[in-house]
Amino acid sequence: MGDIKRTFYCLLFIFGGNLAQAEQYIIGAQNIEYFPHYDFTSNVDKGVGWAILEAFSDASGHEFVYLDMPVRRLQIELNKGNVDFVYPDNPRWNSEGTTLGEKTFSKPVAHTLSGTLIRSEDIGKGLNFIKKLAIPQGFTPVKWQKRIDDNLLSVVPIEETYNALSLLQHKEVDAVDVEYHVGKYFTQSYPQLGPFSVDVTLPFIDVPFLLSTLRHPEIIKELNLFLVNNPRLISDIYEKYDISLPEDLIERFRTEQNVEEDDVWKPL
């Protein structure tokens, strides 16, 4: 991280003139191990989202304290004013107790590929093969909602990513709705899992992870300026965590799986 910080400190003078008064803020964060994107329960490395927010903290002087909690509590605590920000957040997700129009969202802090992870032997079996889908507890299965509403699919909420992948390994579910890099991290960490693949003929989506707030739009404005003005820094952090952009991943998978462009999954 040292080289990244040194690179950015060169930009601090330019950026610093427009900063709001530096203060301490609480970021409510999901208490799910979703590394390399985030693991706010860790005392060491909390993932790429944290690294980018900490780089912004170094530049702005704002201090961020991260309070991890269950997904469904985040919006409640934001509404109460017990946390200043929520990360990750996205206007596509359910925000119980909070009106979207009241919230201010940042530009993407991180881009993610939320895909359908299946056993590699099941590639090409199609949408109707997926009857039982594991998803992280509290997540909103946006890209699967129509099939759920039509009773074509049952959802199995799972608190731990490892447990979801273990169910997939033992054929207790047909697929896991999970971010690609997270699935990759777990299969590399636990060699007994897999092989799994993201089938590009099944639902996937680029889900930007954003920072949200009800009370501090001026800090979001600063963060947006930071993200726009420092593409090299952001790219360096992505590289450190071995994060690839969703469009690059989909093209790679399409080529590896010999899938024609017209057969790549598109929203129904």
C-alpha atoms as one frame of an Amber mdcrd trajectory, in Angstrom:
protein
   0.000   0.000   0.000   2.996   2.298   0.553   3.646   2.933  -3.155  -0.023
   3.690  -3.722  -0.071   6.206  -0.875   3.094   7.923  -2.090   1.594   8.221
  -5.572  -1.483   9.884  -4.216   0.198  12.270  -1.800   1.613  14.011  -4.885
  -1.985  14.905  -5.773  -2.974  16.015  -2.283  -2.101  19.680  -2.772  -4.304
  19.920  -5.885  -7.195  18.076  -4.276  -6.954  19.659  -0.839  -8.230  23.115
  -1.697 -11.836  21.980  -2.071 -12.140  19.771   1.002 -14.858  20.142   3.611
 -13.677  20.292   7.208 -12.023  16.983   8.091 -13.941  14.965  10.694 -14.538
  11.409  11.853 -17.391   9.460  10.265 -18.868   6.011  10.833 -19.333   3.745
   7.822 -21.826   0.946   8.358 -20.544  -2.098   6.502 -21.823  -5.578   5.738
 -20.492  -8.191   8.159 -20.020 -10.745   5.379 -16.673 -12.187   4.326 -16.831
 -11.077   0.691 -13.121 -10.790   0.035 -11.347  -9.452  -2.014 -14.130  -6.864
  -2.284 -14.626  -6.501   1.448 -14.310  -8.202   4.799 -14.960  -5.583   7.452
 -14.659  -8.167  10.221 -10.937  -8.447   9.447  -8.401  -6.633  11.617  -5.800
  -6.623   8.839  -6.974  -6.229   5.253 -10.613  -5.315   4.708 -10.513  -5.544
   0.896 -10.463  -3.352  -2.175 -13.412  -1.137  -1.192 -11.790  -0.363   2.147
  -8.431   0.311   0.470 -10.000   2.887  -1.859 -11.934   4.552   0.966  -8.776
   4.665   3.070  -6.867   6.268   0.183  -9.615   8.905   0.078  -9.304   9.277
   3.850  -5.556   9.871   3.540  -6.176  12.522   0.895  -9.074  14.330   2.545
  -8.174  14.055   6.211 -11.594  12.585   7.007 -11.292   9.636   9.374 -13.523
   6.639   8.749 -14.500   4.123  11.411 -16.002   0.909  10.033 -18.852  -0.716
  11.948 -19.788  -4.116  10.564 -23.318  -5.425  11.041 -25.943  -7.667   9.394
 -27.021  -6.481   5.957 -30.617  -5.757   6.961 -29.532  -3.561   9.898 -27.500
  -1.181   7.757 -30.379   0.920   6.435 -32.033   0.963   9.863 -28.908   2.353
  11.513 -28.406   4.836   8.668 -31.982   6.051   9.171 -31.449   6.418  12.914
 -28.268   8.399  12.359 -26.120   5.817  14.139 -23.952   5.494  11.034 -23.064
   8.263   8.593 -22.577   6.117   5.495 -23.319   2.626   4.211 -20.927   0.543
   2.129 -21.550  -1.187  -0.126 -24.883   0.192  -1.275 -26.732   0.447  -4.567
 -30.079   2.019  -5.548 -31.127  -1.331  -7.091 -31.148  -2.981  -3.689 -33.971
  -2.998  -1.171 -33.570  -0.126   1.291 -36.191  -0.810   3.948 -37.116   2.310
   5.906 -35.215   4.605   3.564 -36.532   6.479   0.541 -34.133   6.366  -2.384
 -34.783  10.019  -3.126 -33.424  10.915   0.302 -30.111   9.144  -0.211 -27.014
  10.393  -1.959 -24.916   7.752  -3.714 -21.307   8.028  -4.777 -19.860   7.029
  -8.088 -18.743   3.367  -8.125 -16.065   2.671  -5.554 -15.707  -0.807  -7.047
 -17.196  -2.643 -10.023 -18.256  -6.243  -9.478 -19.417  -9.131 -11.623 -22.329
 -10.769  -9.866 -22.671 -14.010 -11.772 -24.111 -17.494 -11.654 -21.453 -19.837
 -10.329 -22.065 -23.477 -11.257 -20.126 -26.713 -11.230 -17.925 -26.684 -14.338
 -19.489 -29.971 -15.467 -22.857 -28.172 -15.719 -21.784 -25.430 -18.146 -24.234
 -25.089 -21.013 -27.184 -26.830 -19.328 -29.228 -23.649 -19.530 -31.521 -21.564
 -17.380 -34.104 -24.280 -16.736 -31.435 -26.445 -15.105 -31.236 -23.995 -12.186
 -33.997 -24.979  -9.764 -32.318 -24.155  -6.461 -30.076 -21.096  -6.007 -27.951
 -20.154  -2.991 -27.565 -16.431  -2.286 -25.883 -14.507   0.560 -28.279 -13.759
   3.424 -29.823 -10.305   3.018 -28.830  -9.886  -0.632 -31.405  -8.899  -3.248
 -31.509 -11.421  -6.141 -32.415  -8.740  -8.714 -31.479 -10.686 -11.825 -33.404
 -13.773 -10.658 -36.527 -12.023  -9.400 -38.780 -12.817 -12.366 -38.087 -16.552
 -12.149 -38.628 -16.436  -8.396 -41.951 -14.630  -8.886 -42.960 -17.235 -11.490
 -42.158 -20.064  -9.023 -39.495 -21.450 -11.341 -36.737 -21.121  -8.777 -36.293
 -21.551  -5.035 -33.767 -19.458  -3.130 -31.559 -20.731  -0.305 -30.229 -17.814
   1.798 -26.775 -18.568   3.216 -24.853 -16.514   5.783 -21.352 -17.654   4.778
 -19.966 -17.766   1.241 -18.007 -20.920   2.046 -21.217 -22.698   3.060 -22.916
 -21.686  -0.189 -20.033 -23.075  -2.237 -20.008 -26.229  -0.144 -23.699 -26.777
  -0.949 -22.859 -26.345  -4.623 -19.974 -28.793  -4.301 -22.297 -31.435  -2.835
 -25.076 -30.788  -5.391 -27.505 -29.538  -2.762 -28.022 -26.402  -4.863 -27.647
 -25.978  -8.617 -25.905 -22.610  -8.537 -24.661 -19.801  -6.319 -25.362 -16.135
  -6.994 -21.988 -14.674  -6.052 -19.433 -12.136  -7.218 -16.826 -13.770  -9.449
 -13.713 -12.637  -7.564 -15.237 -13.749  -4.264 -15.888 -17.230  -5.652 -12.355
 -17.304  -7.038 -10.882 -16.279  -3.682 -12.724 -19.027  -1.811 -11.875 -21.773
  -4.291  -8.208 -20.759  -4.147  -8.299 -20.682  -0.340 -10.122 -24.020  -0.058
  -8.827 -26.412  -2.760 -11.494 -28.983  -1.875 -14.058 -26.672  -3.479 -14.691
 -26.647  -7.212 -14.049 -26.570 -10.033 -16.708 -23.906 -10.541 -17.362 -21.561
 -13.450 -19.417 -18.475 -14.271 -21.682 -19.559 -17.147 -22.186 -16.504 -19.383
 -25.463 -17.919 -20.734 -26.931 -17.588 -17.210 -27.837 -14.370 -15.354 -25.013
 -11.992 -14.508 -24.806  -8.263 -13.918 -22.245  -5.533 -13.334 -23.088  -4.360
  -9.817 -21.290  -1.171  -8.790 -20.542  -0.907  -5.079 -21.339   2.642  -3.948
 -21.064   4.643  -0.743 -24.400   6.101   0.397 -25.491   8.698   2.933 -28.550
  10.564   4.145 -26.771  13.444   5.860 -23.388  14.070   4.237 -23.768  14.718
   0.500 -20.775  17.053   0.623 -18.486  14.127   1.521 -19.917  12.095  -1.350
 -19.113  15.022  -3.635 -15.512  14.966  -2.408 -15.274  11.211  -2.885 -16.618
  11.484  -6.430 -13.988  14.095  -7.246 -11.317  11.827  -5.806 -12.487   8.843
  -7.872 -12.623  10.845 -11.102  -9.270  12.569 -10.639  -7.249   9.511  -9.631
  -7.845   6.715 -12.162  -4.234   5.492 -11.939  -4.422   5.164  -8.174  -7.711
   3.249  -8.389  -6.239   1.010 -11.094  -3.212   0.276  -8.887  -5.476  -0.743
  -6.010  -7.519  -2.969  -8.330  -4.304  -4.593  -9.505  -3.145  -5.197  -5.953
  -6.338  -7.160  -5.264  -6.329  -8.841  -8.700  -9.690  -7.315  -9.647 -10.725
  -7.320 -13.321 -13.529  -5.248 -14.829 -16.796  -7.111 -15.537 -16.779  -6.502
 -19.294 -13.277  -7.972 -19.591 -14.269 -11.033 -17.580 -17.404 -11.715 -19.622
 -15.489 -11.560 -22.884 -12.862 -13.924 -21.486 -15.451 -16.415 -20.253 -17.370
 -16.216 -23.525 -14.228 -17.116 -25.446 -13.258 -19.919 -23.057 -16.760 -21.417
 -23.185 -17.094 -21.046 -26.985 -20.288 -19.041 -26.619 -21.521 -16.879 -29.488
 -22.191 -13.236 -28.639 -25.912 -13.677 -29.344 -26.053 -16.481 -26.763 -24.583
 -14.446 -23.909 -27.232 -13.881 -21.244 -29.299 -10.713 -21.553 -31.871  -9.427
 -19.070 -35.306 -10.929 -19.646
